[in-house]
Amino acid sequence: MIEHFRTFTKARIGGRAKAMVVTCSREHAVRYKQEFDRYIAEKGYLDIKTLVAFSGTVALDTGDEYTEVAMNNGLREGQLPKELRKTPTRC
């Protein structure tokens, strides 16, 4: 999904294109974000980042708990629309 985004989508709308993954559960949203972030870091892709949206706290079978704000590095729900409107940083 990330390679498809980088190859086919990212340059659209004047380089401001976004993508959204809709999952069947909040747990899946957490796991996708974790994996996307791991993959992006592994590849050294400094030109893209992820945000996650879900309500409440998600507890995984590992015993770890996640919130939207914590996973978005302190970015609160009300700040998401403004963040999504930003022009991405060019590297």
Steps between C-alpha positions, in 0.01 A plus 500: 500500500780741582686428178178548302443832675855619431492385136152592386329733747741727686567738209133561425321822593820697469688262730241537777314170453406297806391140542271335751477141615170400656521195724239269652604579859691743719754224569566468129547878475766483774677207334497660154646823641771307681593303191485800267725698736745209528513459122541874436788517750663186359492646148612844617200673344522843661247649258190323637342445840194335644213607723244277664143571607296301750313563822589399852782268599594185310645210699688239299549137598861596584367699797599831337245780484481773236321830456464708188682797655796289614532326164485837319783642714273723708286624212140527622190415297407866452843565349470225236316705233762776519783244488348330198479831312873567541723476199736207554865574569722443200830320549 
